[in-house]
Amino acid sequence: MLKELNRYRVNENSGLSLNFYFASDDSAKAQRLATEMEKTGYHCIPIHRSVKDKTLWVLTGNSPTVNMDSTALNNWYNVVCELGNKNDLGI
């Protein structure tokens, strides 16, 4: 991914806001995750039912600025996965 971003002049000195997507079978779990993420500076779009699968609730949004180096991206990924797992969601 970093190699591809480099084609657009994004490098390890760049920072971008990253989009995320979570799906859950429980709206309360999705809302808890949204609340927790917003406390740490994430922007969350209100949860909504999946268009394709009405049994799922979807949370989308974007992160604060993340540096575009492999360490920062891996850390961001791990934190987001941990938050999702803590709130019993799939990523």
Biopython code that builds the backbone (N, CA, C, O; Angstrom):
import numpy as np
from Bio.PDB.StructureBuilder import StructureBuilder

atoms = [
    (1, "MET", "N", (0.823, -1.181, 0.000)),
    (1, "MET", "CA", (0.000, 0.000, 0.000)),
    (1, "MET", "C", (0.869, 1.248, 0.000)),
    (1, "MET", "O", (0.593, 2.206, -0.722)),
    (2, "LEU", "N", (1.923, 1.233, 0.815)),
    (2, "LEU", "CA", (2.797, 2.400, 0.869)),
    (2, "LEU", "C", (3.470, 2.664, -0.476)),
    (2, "LEU", "O", (3.643, 3.816, -0.873)),
    (3, "LYS", "N", (3.846, 1.600, -1.171)),
    (3, "LYS", "CA", (4.461, 1.745, -2.483)),
    (3, "LYS", "C", (3.484, 2.412, -3.449)),
    (3, "LYS", "O", (3.862, 3.298, -4.215)),
    (4, "GLU", "N", (2.231, 1.980, -3.405)),
    (4, "GLU", "CA", (1.211, 2.564, -4.276)),
    (4, "GLU", "C", (0.964, 4.036, -3.919)),
    (4, "GLU", "O", (0.827, 4.874, -4.810)),
    (5, "LEU", "N", (0.909, 4.347, -2.633)),
    (5, "LEU", "CA", (0.709, 5.735, -2.209)),
    (5, "LEU", "C", (1.864, 6.623, -2.644)),
    (5, "LEU", "O", (1.671, 7.801, -2.943)),
    (6, "ASN", "N", (3.050, 6.062, -2.680)),
    (6, "ASN", "CA", (4.228, 6.822, -3.090)),
    (6, "ASN", "C", (4.078, 7.342, -4.520)),
    (6, "ASN", "O", (4.618, 8.396, -4.858)),
    (7, "ARG", "N", (3.353, 6.612, -5.353)),
    (7, "ARG", "CA", (3.094, 7.081, -6.723)),
    (7, "ARG", "C", (2.346, 8.413, -6.721)),
    (7, "ARG", "O", (2.435, 9.181, -7.679)),
    (8, "TYR", "N", (1.605, 8.686, -5.639)),
    (8, "TYR", "CA", (0.829, 9.922, -5.523)),
    (8, "TYR", "C", (1.515, 10.931, -4.603)),
    (8, "TYR", "O", (0.890, 11.848, -4.068)),
    (9, "ARG", "N", (2.826, 10.727, -4.438)),
    (9, "ARG", "CA", (3.679, 11.618, -3.635)),
    (9, "ARG", "C", (3.337, 11.597, -2.147)),
    (9, "ARG", "O", (3.598, 12.558, -1.423)),
    (10, "VAL", "N", (2.758, 10.499, -1.711)),
    (10, "VAL", "CA", (2.543, 10.276, -0.285)),
    (10, "VAL", "C", (3.734, 9.464, 0.196)),
    (10, "VAL", "O", (4.032, 8.401, -0.349)),
    (11, "ASN", "N", (4.415, 9.970, 1.224)),
    (11, "ASN", "CA", (5.590, 9.254, 1.731)),
    (11, "ASN", "C", (5.544, 9.202, 3.249)),
    (11, "ASN", "O", (4.549, 9.590, 3.862)),
    (12, "GLU", "N", (6.626, 8.719, 3.853)),
    (12, "GLU", "CA", (6.630, 8.525, 5.312)),
    (12, "GLU", "C", (6.528, 9.833, 6.086)),
    (12, "GLU", "O", (6.279, 9.813, 7.292)),
    (13, "ASN", "N", (6.712, 10.953, 5.428)),
    (13, "ASN", "CA", (6.549, 12.258, 6.077)),
    (13, "ASN", "C", (5.130, 12.798, 5.931)),
    (13, "ASN", "O", (4.800, 13.853, 6.473)),
    (14, "SER", "N", (4.296, 12.067, 5.196)),
    (14, "SER", "CA", (2.913, 12.488, 4.974)),
    (14, "SER", "C", (2.015, 11.935, 6.068)),
    (14, "SER", "O", (2.331, 10.933, 6.708)),
    (15, "GLY", "N", (0.904, 12.601, 6.266)),
    (15, "GLY", "CA", (-0.117, 12.115, 7.179)),
    (15, "GLY", "C", (-1.466, 12.152, 6.495)),
    (15, "GLY", "O", (-1.801, 13.126, 5.819)),
    (16, "LEU", "N", (-2.242, 11.096, 6.668)),
    (16, "LEU", "CA", (-3.569, 11.024, 6.063)),
    (16, "LEU", "C", (-4.589, 10.554, 7.097)),
    (16, "LEU", "O", (-4.253, 9.864, 8.060)),
    (17, "SER", "N", (-5.816, 10.939, 6.877)),
    (17, "SER", "CA", (-6.928, 10.399, 7.653)),
    (17, "SER", "C", (-7.370, 9.116, 6.962)),
    (17, "SER", "O", (-7.561, 9.094, 5.746)),
    (18, "LEU", "N", (-7.532, 8.048, 7.737)),
    (18, "LEU", "CA", (-7.881, 6.745, 7.169)),
    (18, "LEU", "C", (-9.338, 6.402, 7.445)),
    (18, "LEU", "O", (-9.844, 6.629, 8.545)),
    (19, "ASN", "N", (-9.998, 5.861, 6.446)),
    (19, "ASN", "CA", (-11.381, 5.418, 6.598)),
    (19, "ASN", "C", (-11.415, 4.032, 7.225)),
    (19, "ASN", "O", (-10.507, 3.226, 7.023)),
    (20, "PHE", "N", (-12.472, 3.761, 7.989)),
    (20, "PHE", "CA", (-12.646, 2.432, 8.574)),
    (20, "PHE", "C", (-14.095, 1.988, 8.403)),
    (20, "PHE", "O", (-14.991, 2.793, 8.148)),
    (21, "TYR", "N", (-14.290, 0.689, 8.552)),
    (21, "TYR", "CA", (-15.607, 0.073, 8.376)),
    (21, "TYR", "C", (-15.704, -1.081, 9.358)),
    (21, "TYR", "O", (-14.832, -1.950, 9.379)),
    (22, "PHE", "N", (-16.740, -1.101, 10.163)),
    (22, "PHE", "CA", (-17.018, -2.207, 11.072)),
    (22, "PHE", "C", (-18.447, -2.678, 10.837)),
    (22, "PHE", "O", (-19.321, -1.890, 10.477)),
    (23, "ALA", "N", (-18.671, -3.955, 11.043)),
    (23, "ALA", "CA", (-20.024, -4.507, 10.959)),
    (23, "ALA", "C", (-20.285, -5.330, 12.212)),
    (23, "ALA", "O", (-19.393, -6.020, 12.704)),
    (24, "SER", "N", (-21.502, -5.257, 12.726)),
    (24, "SER", "CA", (-21.881, -5.980, 13.929)),
    (24, "SER", "C", (-23.308, -6.493, 13.792)),
    (24, "SER", "O", (-24.115, -5.950, 13.038)),
    (25, "ASP", "N", (-23.594, -7.544, 14.534)),
    (25, "ASP", "CA", (-24.967, -8.056, 14.558)),
    (25, "ASP", "C", (-25.799, -7.389, 15.645)),
    (25, "ASP", "O", (-26.954, -7.757, 15.859)),
    (26, "ASP", "N", (-25.213, -6.402, 16.337)),
    (26, "ASP", "CA", (-25.875, -5.764, 17.478)),
    (26, "ASP", "C", (-25.641, -4.255, 17.420)),
    (26, "ASP", "O", (-24.497, -3.801, 17.461)),
    (27, "SER", "N", (-26.707, -3.488, 17.326)),
    (27, "SER", "CA", (-26.566, -2.028, 17.227)),
    (27, "SER", "C", (-25.933, -1.420, 18.473)),
    (27, "SER", "O", (-25.214, -0.426, 18.372)),
    (28, "ALA", "N", (-26.188, -1.998, 19.648)),
    (28, "ALA", "CA", (-25.610, -1.456, 20.890)),
    (28, "ALA", "C", (-24.094, -1.603, 20.889)),
    (28, "ALA", "O", (-23.386, -0.700, 21.334)),
    (29, "LYS", "N", (-23.587, -2.734, 20.393)),
    (29, "LYS", "CA", (-22.135, -2.928, 20.313)),
    (29, "LYS", "C", (-21.513, -1.918, 19.345)),
    (29, "LYS", "O", (-20.463, -1.339, 19.626)),
    (30, "ALA", "N", (-22.162, -1.719, 18.222)),
    (30, "ALA", "CA", (-21.657, -0.760, 17.237)),
    (30, "ALA", "C", (-21.658, 0.653, 17.819)),
    (30, "ALA", "O", (-20.722, 1.419, 17.590)),
    (31, "GLN", "N", (-22.700, 1.001, 18.568)),
    (31, "GLN", "CA", (-22.771, 2.334, 19.164)),
    (31, "GLN", "C", (-21.710, 2.513, 20.243)),
    (31, "GLN", "O", (-21.123, 3.590, 20.354)),
    (32, "ARG", "N", (-21.453, 1.468, 21.048)),
    (32, "ARG", "CA", (-20.391, 1.560, 22.060)),
    (32, "ARG", "C", (-19.036, 1.818, 21.408)),
    (32, "ARG", "O", (-18.244, 2.625, 21.896)),
    (33, "LEU", "N", (-18.779, 1.121, 20.295)),
    (33, "LEU", "CA", (-17.522, 1.330, 19.591)),
    (33, "LEU", "C", (-17.442, 2.753, 19.050)),
    (33, "LEU", "O", (-16.400, 3.398, 19.166)),
    (34, "ALA", "N", (-18.514, 3.243, 18.468)),
    (34, "ALA", "CA", (-18.523, 4.610, 17.941)),
    (34, "ALA", "C", (-18.229, 5.613, 19.046)),
    (34, "ALA", "O", (-17.441, 6.538, 18.850)),
    (35, "THR", "N", (-18.849, 5.440, 20.195)),
    (35, "THR", "CA", (-18.629, 6.341, 21.323)),
    (35, "THR", "C", (-17.175, 6.294, 21.783)),
    (35, "THR", "O", (-16.565, 7.333, 22.038)),
    (36, "GLU", "N", (-16.625, 5.094, 21.888)),
    (36, "GLU", "CA", (-15.235, 4.945, 22.318)),
    (36, "GLU", "C", (-14.272, 5.567, 21.309)),
    (36, "GLU", "O", (-13.304, 6.220, 21.699)),
    (37, "MET", "N", (-14.525, 5.371, 20.034)),
    (37, "MET", "CA", (-13.645, 5.921, 19.011)),
    (37, "MET", "C", (-13.720, 7.442, 18.971)),
    (37, "MET", "O", (-12.698, 8.106, 18.798)),
    (38, "GLU", "N", (-14.909, 7.996, 19.129)),
    (38, "GLU", "CA", (-15.053, 9.444, 19.108)),
    (38, "GLU", "C", (-14.315, 10.106, 20.265)),
    (38, "GLU", "O", (-13.847, 11.237, 20.133)),
    (39, "LYS", "N", (-14.204, 9.417, 21.396)),
    (39, "LYS", "CA", (-13.460, 9.950, 22.542)),
    (39, "LYS", "C", (-11.986, 10.138, 22.225)),
    (39, "LYS", "O", (-11.316, 10.967, 22.841)),
    (40, "THR", "N", (-11.475, 9.361, 21.255)),
    (40, "THR", "CA", (-10.059, 9.449, 20.913)),
    (40, "THR", "C", (-9.821, 10.206, 19.605)),
    (40, "THR", "O", (-8.744, 10.096, 19.019)),
    (41, "GLY", "N", (-10.809, 10.972, 19.142)),
    (41, "GLY", "CA", (-10.612, 11.846, 18.000)),
    (41, "GLY", "C", (-11.061, 11.317, 16.657)),
    (41, "GLY", "O", (-10.855, 11.975, 15.637)),
    (42, "TYR", "N", (-11.676, 10.133, 16.630)),
    (42, "TYR", "CA", (-12.180, 9.600, 15.376)),
    (42, "TYR", "C", (-13.501, 10.278, 15.038)),
    (42, "TYR", "O", (-14.245, 10.688, 15.928)),
    (43, "HIS", "N", (-13.782, 10.391, 13.753)),
    (43, "HIS", "CA", (-15.078, 10.880, 13.287)),
    (43, "HIS", "C", (-15.884, 9.665, 12.857)),
    (43, "HIS", "O", (-15.443, 8.898, 12.000)),
    (44, "CYS", "N", (-17.054, 9.485, 13.441)),
    (44, "CYS", "CA", (-17.901, 8.333, 13.114)),
    (44, "CYS", "C", (-19.206, 8.814, 12.496)),
    (44, "CYS", "O", (-19.835, 9.752, 12.987)),
    (45, "ILE", "N", (-19.596, 8.167, 11.428)),
    (45, "ILE", "CA", (-20.898, 8.408, 10.827)),
    (45, "ILE", "C", (-21.905, 7.602, 11.640)),
    (45, "ILE", "O", (-21.592, 6.478, 12.033)),
    (46, "PRO", "N", (-23.099, 8.126, 11.909)),
    (46, "PRO", "CA", (-24.063, 7.362, 12.713)),
    (46, "PRO", "C", (-24.247, 5.939, 12.179)),
    (46, "PRO", "O", (-24.295, 5.706, 10.971)),
    (47, "ILE", "N", (-24.348, 5.001, 13.119)),
    (47, "ILE", "CA", (-24.508, 3.601, 12.711)),
    (47, "ILE", "C", (-25.812, 3.436, 11.941)),
    (47, "ILE", "O", (-26.776, 4.171, 12.151)),
    (48, "HIS", "N", (-25.818, 2.471, 11.061)),
    (48, "HIS", "CA", (-26.989, 2.210, 10.238)),
    (48, "HIS", "C", (-27.008, 0.737, 9.836)),
    (48, "HIS", "O", (-25.990, 0.049, 9.913)),
    (49, "ARG", "N", (-28.154, 0.272, 9.417)),
    (49, "ARG", "CA", (-28.262, -1.108, 8.941)),
    (49, "ARG", "C", (-27.535, -1.240, 7.607)),
    (49, "ARG", "O", (-27.512, -0.316, 6.794)),
    (50, "SER", "N", (-26.953, -2.397, 7.408)),
    (50, "SER", "CA", (-26.295, -2.696, 6.134)),
    (50, "SER", "C", (-27.333, -2.721, 5.024)),
    (50, "SER", "O", (-28.428, -3.256, 5.200)),
    (51, "VAL", "N", (-26.994, -2.152, 3.904)),
    (51, "VAL", "CA", (-27.898, -2.157, 2.752)),
    (51, "VAL", "C", (-28.080, -3.576, 2.220)),
    (51, "VAL", "O", (-29.173, -3.954, 1.798)),
    (52, "LYS", "N", (-26.986, -4.368, 2.244)),
    (52, "LYS", "CA", (-27.023, -5.709, 1.662)),
    (52, "LYS", "C", (-27.485, -6.786, 2.637)),
    (52, "LYS", "O", (-28.019, -7.813, 2.220)),
    (53, "ASP", "N", (-27.281, -6.557, 3.937)),
    (53, "ASP", "CA", (-27.634, -7.574, 4.930)),
    (53, "ASP", "C", (-28.288, -6.887, 6.116)),
    (53, "ASP", "O", (-27.600, -6.325, 6.967)),
    (54, "LYS", "N", (-29.587, -6.929, 6.175)),
    (54, "LYS", "CA", (-30.351, -6.203, 7.208)),
    (54, "LYS", "C", (-30.135, -6.740, 8.616)),
    (54, "LYS", "O", (-30.645, -6.157, 9.573)),
    (55, "THR", "N", (-29.390, -7.837, 8.771)),
    (55, "THR", "CA", (-29.088, -8.346, 10.114)),
    (55, "THR", "C", (-27.841, -7.684, 10.696)),
    (55, "THR", "O", (-27.504, -7.910, 11.859)),
    (56, "LEU", "N", (-27.157, -6.871, 9.896)),
    (56, "LEU", "CA", (-25.917, -6.240, 10.348)),
    (56, "LEU", "C", (-26.076, -4.737, 10.525)),
    (56, "LEU", "O", (-26.830, -4.078, 9.810)),
    (57, "TRP", "N", (-25.336, -4.218, 11.507)),
    (57, "TRP", "CA", (-25.238, -2.784, 11.759)),
    (57, "TRP", "C", (-23.842, -2.351, 11.343)),
    (57, "TRP", "O", (-22.865, -3.049, 11.614)),
    (58, "VAL", "N", (-23.745, -1.210, 10.691)),
    (58, "VAL", "CA", (-22.480, -0.750, 10.118)),
    (58, "VAL", "C", (-22.045, 0.552, 10.779)),
    (58, "VAL", "O", (-22.844, 1.461, 11.006)),
    (59, "LEU", "N", (-20.756, 0.608, 11.078)),
    (59, "LEU", "CA", (-20.126, 1.820, 11.589)),
    (59, "LEU", "C", (-18.995, 2.166, 10.639)),
    (59, "LEU", "O", (-18.114, 1.343, 10.390)),
    (60, "THR", "N", (-19.017, 3.362, 10.116)),
    (60, "THR", "CA", (-17.945, 3.846, 9.255)),
    (60, "THR", "C", (-17.487, 5.202, 9.760)),
    (60, "THR", "O", (-18.179, 5.859, 10.538)),
    (61, "GLY", "N", (-16.336, 5.600, 9.316)),
    (61, "GLY", "CA", (-15.821, 6.906, 9.696)),
    (61, "GLY", "C", (-14.382, 7.043, 9.268)),
    (61, "GLY", "O", (-13.892, 6.305, 8.413)),
    (62, "ASN", "N", (-13.701, 8.020, 9.891)),
    (62, "ASN", "CA", (-12.290, 8.201, 9.583)),
    (62, "ASN", "C", (-11.504, 8.576, 10.816)),
    (62, "ASN", "O", (-12.039, 9.044, 11.821)),
    (63, "SER", "N", (-10.219, 8.352, 10.698)),
    (63, "SER", "CA", (-9.305, 8.523, 11.822)),
    (63, "SER", "C", (-8.743, 9.931, 11.864)),
    (63, "SER", "O", (-8.849, 10.685, 10.897)),
    (64, "PRO", "N", (-8.139, 10.281, 13.004)),
    (64, "PRO", "CA", (-7.284, 11.459, 12.993)),
    (64, "PRO", "C", (-6.117, 11.175, 12.045)),
    (64, "PRO", "O", (-5.976, 10.050, 11.566)),
    (65, "THR", "N", (-5.300, 12.156, 11.776)),
    (65, "THR", "CA", (-4.166, 11.989, 10.870)),
    (65, "THR", "C", (-3.217, 10.898, 11.362)),
    (65, "THR", "O", (-2.826, 10.864, 12.529)),
    (66, "VAL", "N", (-2.856, 10.003, 10.428)),
    (66, "VAL", "CA", (-1.922, 8.918, 10.699)),
    (66, "VAL", "C", (-0.719, 9.108, 9.783)),
    (66, "VAL", "O", (-0.880, 9.322, 8.582)),
    (67, "ASN", "N", (0.483, 9.031, 10.343)),
    (67, "ASN", "CA", (1.684, 9.110, 9.514)),
    (67, "ASN", "C", (1.720, 7.924, 8.567)),
    (67, "ASN", "O", (1.289, 6.826, 8.921)),
    (68, "MET", "N", (2.228, 8.140, 7.376)),
    (68, "MET", "CA", (2.244, 7.101, 6.353)),
    (68, "MET", "C", (3.578, 6.349, 6.311)),
    (68, "MET", "O", (4.198, 6.199, 5.258)),
    (69, "ASP", "N", (3.988, 5.888, 7.472)),
    (69, "ASP", "CA", (5.137, 4.982, 7.531)),
    (69, "ASP", "C", (4.644, 3.647, 8.071)),
    (69, "ASP", "O", (3.593, 3.574, 8.709)),
    (70, "SER", "N", (5.412, 2.592, 7.808)),
    (70, "SER", "CA", (4.924, 1.244, 8.139)),
    (70, "SER", "C", (4.671, 1.062, 9.630)),
    (70, "SER", "O", (3.725, 0.370, 10.006)),
    (71, "THR", "N", (5.480, 1.654, 10.477)),
    (71, "THR", "CA", (5.279, 1.509, 11.926)),
    (71, "THR", "C", (3.972, 2.159, 12.360)),
    (71, "THR", "O", (3.185, 1.554, 13.087)),
    (72, "ALA", "N", (3.743, 3.384, 11.919)),
    (72, "ALA", "CA", (2.518, 4.098, 12.302)),
    (72, "ALA", "C", (1.280, 3.405, 11.745)),
    (72, "ALA", "O", (0.265, 3.301, 12.434)),
    (73, "LEU", "N", (1.356, 2.928, 10.500)),
    (73, "LEU", "CA", (0.205, 2.228, 9.919)),
    (73, "LEU", "C", (-0.083, 0.920, 10.630)),
    (73, "LEU", "O", (-1.244, 0.593, 10.873)),
    (74, "ASN", "N", (0.949, 0.170, 10.965)),
    (74, "ASN", "CA", (0.743, -1.077, 11.710)),
    (74, "ASN", "C", (0.162, -0.800, 13.085)),
    (74, "ASN", "O", (-0.723, -1.525, 13.539)),
    (75, "ASN", "N", (0.649, 0.242, 13.755)),
    (75, "ASN", "CA", (0.100, 0.609, 15.064)),
    (75, "ASN", "C", (-1.364, 0.991, 14.948)),
    (75, "ASN", "O", (-2.187, 0.567, 15.760)),
    (76, "TRP", "N", (-1.696, 1.797, 13.932)),
    (76, "TRP", "CA", (-3.088, 2.198, 13.727)),
    (76, "TRP", "C", (-3.955, 0.961, 13.502)),
    (76, "TRP", "O", (-5.012, 0.823, 14.117)),
    (77, "TYR", "N", (-3.519, 0.077, 12.635)),
    (77, "TYR", "CA", (-4.274, -1.140, 12.339)),
    (77, "TYR", "C", (-4.502, -1.966, 13.603)),
    (77, "TYR", "O", (-5.611, -2.443, 13.843)),
    (78, "ASN", "N", (-3.463, -2.135, 14.403)),
    (78, "ASN", "CA", (-3.575, -2.929, 15.626)),
    (78, "ASN", "C", (-4.540, -2.296, 16.622)),
    (78, "ASN", "O", (-5.328, -2.999, 17.254)),
    (79, "VAL", "N", (-4.484, -0.980, 16.765)),
    (79, "VAL", "CA", (-5.387, -0.286, 17.695)),
    (79, "VAL", "C", (-6.837, -0.429, 17.242)),
    (79, "VAL", "O", (-7.721, -0.707, 18.052)),
    (80, "VAL", "N", (-7.076, -0.238, 15.951)),
    (80, "VAL", "CA", (-8.448, -0.334, 15.438)),
    (80, "VAL", "C", (-8.984, -1.760, 15.585)),
    (80, "VAL", "O", (-10.135, -1.956, 15.975)),
    (81, "CYS", "N", (-8.152, -2.746, 15.273)),
    (81, "CYS", "CA", (-8.581, -4.144, 15.447)),
    (81, "CYS", "C", (-8.863, -4.457, 16.910)),
    (81, "CYS", "O", (-9.837, -5.140, 17.229)),
    (82, "GLU", "N", (-8.018, -3.962, 17.789)),
    (82, "GLU", "CA", (-8.211, -4.196, 19.224)),
    (82, "GLU", "C", (-9.516, -3.568, 19.705)),
    (82, "GLU", "O", (-10.254, -4.183, 20.475)),
    (83, "LEU", "N", (-9.802, -2.351, 19.258)),
    (83, "LEU", "CA", (-11.061, -1.707, 19.631)),
    (83, "LEU", "C", (-12.249, -2.503, 19.114)),
    (83, "LEU", "O", (-13.232, -2.692, 19.829)),
    (84, "GLY", "N", (-12.161, -2.967, 17.877)),
    (84, "GLY", "CA", (-13.243, -3.768, 17.306)),
    (84, "GLY", "C", (-13.443, -5.058, 18.074)),
    (84, "GLY", "O", (-14.576, -5.422, 18.391)),
    (85, "ASN", "N", (-12.364, -5.752, 18.377)),
    (85, "ASN", "CA", (-12.470, -7.008, 19.124)),
    (85, "ASN", "C", (-12.986, -6.775, 20.547)),
    (85, "ASN", "O", (-13.786, -7.556, 21.063)),
    (86, "LYS", "N", (-12.526, -5.709, 21.164)),
    (86, "LYS", "CA", (-12.984, -5.373, 22.514)),
    (86, "LYS", "C", (-14.502, -5.153, 22.534)),
    (86, "LYS", "O", (-15.173, -5.451, 23.522)),
    (87, "ASN", "N", (-15.012, -4.640, 21.452)),
    (87, "ASN", "CA", (-16.449, -4.383, 21.361)),
    (87, "ASN", "C", (-17.174, -5.466, 20.572)),
    (87, "ASN", "O", (-18.325, -5.290, 20.171)),
    (88, "ASP", "N", (-16.481, -6.602, 20.349)),
    (88, "ASP", "CA", (-17.068, -7.773, 19.711)),
    (88, "ASP", "C", (-17.599, -7.498, 18.317)),
    (88, "ASP", "O", (-18.724, -7.864, 17.978)),
    (89, "LEU", "N", (-16.769, -6.846, 17.517)),
    (89, "LEU", "CA", (-17.140, -6.529, 16.139)),
    (89, "LEU", "C", (-16.158, -7.173, 15.180)),
    (89, "LEU", "O", (-15.045, -7.529, 15.568)),
    (90, "GLY", "N", (-16.561, -7.321, 13.950)),
    (90, "GLY", "CA", (-15.660, -7.771, 12.898)),
    (90, "GLY", "C", (-15.147, -6.601, 12.096)),
    (90, "GLY", "O", (-15.846, -5.596, 11.958)),
    (91, "ILE", "N", (-13.952, -6.702, 11.568)),
    (91, "ILE", "CA", (-13.401, -5.615, 10.764)),
    (91, "ILE", "C", (-13.353, -6.015, 9.308)),
    (91, "ILE", "O", (-12.918, -5.230, 8.465)),
]
sb = StructureBuilder()
sb.init_structure("model")
sb.init_model(0)
sb.init_chain("A")
sb.init_seg("    ")
for serial, (resi, resn, name, xyz) in enumerate(atoms, 1):
    if name == "N":
        sb.init_residue(resn, " ", resi, " ")
    sb.init_atom(name, np.array(xyz, "f"), 0.0, 1.0, " ", f" {name:<3s}", serial, name[0])
structure = sb.get_structure()
